[in-house]
Amino acid sequence: MTTPSTIGKYVLQKRLGGGHFGEVFLAHDRALACNKAIKLVQIADPSEIMQKLGEAQILDKCRHKHIVQINEANVFNVGGDKILVLDLEYLPEGSLESEMQNRWISAKEACSRIACVLSGLHFAHSNGYLHRDVKPGNVLISGDTTKLSDFGLATTTLNLVGSDQGYLAHCPPEFYDTGETSVLTDVFATGLTLFRIINNIADWRVQLSILPKVDELIQSGRLTAAIGYEDFVPEKLRRISRKACHPDPGKRYGSALDMKDDLDALRFDIEWHRSSPDNWSGFSSGTIHEIEIVAKRGDFEVVYRKNGRRTNALTSVQPTIYDARAEAVRIVAQTTLK
């Protein structure tokens, strides 16, 4: 199907991405004079219309502040083809996956956004629906707002059969054993999403491509252990991530709400951002913190400053650049949480 420039009241402006069973576009709604995200789903057989409307119906039943809102769903006849148009809320900043390509995501921001996702996910679960495709590309942001999107693979909790059209790298071991999905598979996928964000893994597919026997790691639930955590990730946060991604579902969080409660219980001190391997900046209660690595007479000085003033107690000299960077991330890991 050739995508038309206009469909009904919508003027298509640009493609935003490919959702399950359809393409997503930024479109201008001429009737309301505003921008929307619309998902176009081609209907080959008119008898499939009600089946294709499943995502729209689930979104309508899962109206929540942390789930992308659906405005309406209509079927249009375009050049003899029937096209289902899902009219969705537009969040201009895009997904967390794309955001990680452009900037550093702090541990505090990562936890806040994933807590929002878990809130929306718990609401969907409480209403009897599984998402089955939680990943950074389906977490949309706009300022402080975070919303779970793309319910193209969503199903009722009564229909436990899995789908090979989801992102299989985010599926837990039991999916490969039974082919079934559950609340716990959504928790696992959210845990893996958290893992990717707290480690600021912007090149996820590259990471997977260089791992030996990656399919075995994924299917056994050992993927996160094989990749490992960056040294700047605090241990308390690692424990939450490890529990959410535990290969044994019995040792995983039993619900999205349980995982959210542990994230909410974290108390952050300094919100650190890395501008380069040798420069960190942080903010805490009106105080600006800086860590800078400076070459000095054959050694490397790790300089710590608060509001521009050198703090000697946290400043040290290291013999190599690798030791200096290790010291910097050690400080970051120890001061991120209270």
Order of alpha helices (4+ residues) and beta strands (2+ residues): beta-beta-beta-beta-alpha-alpha-beta-beta-alpha-alpha-beta-beta-beta-beta-alpha-alpha-alpha-alpha-alpha-alpha-alpha-beta-beta-beta-beta-beta-beta-alpha
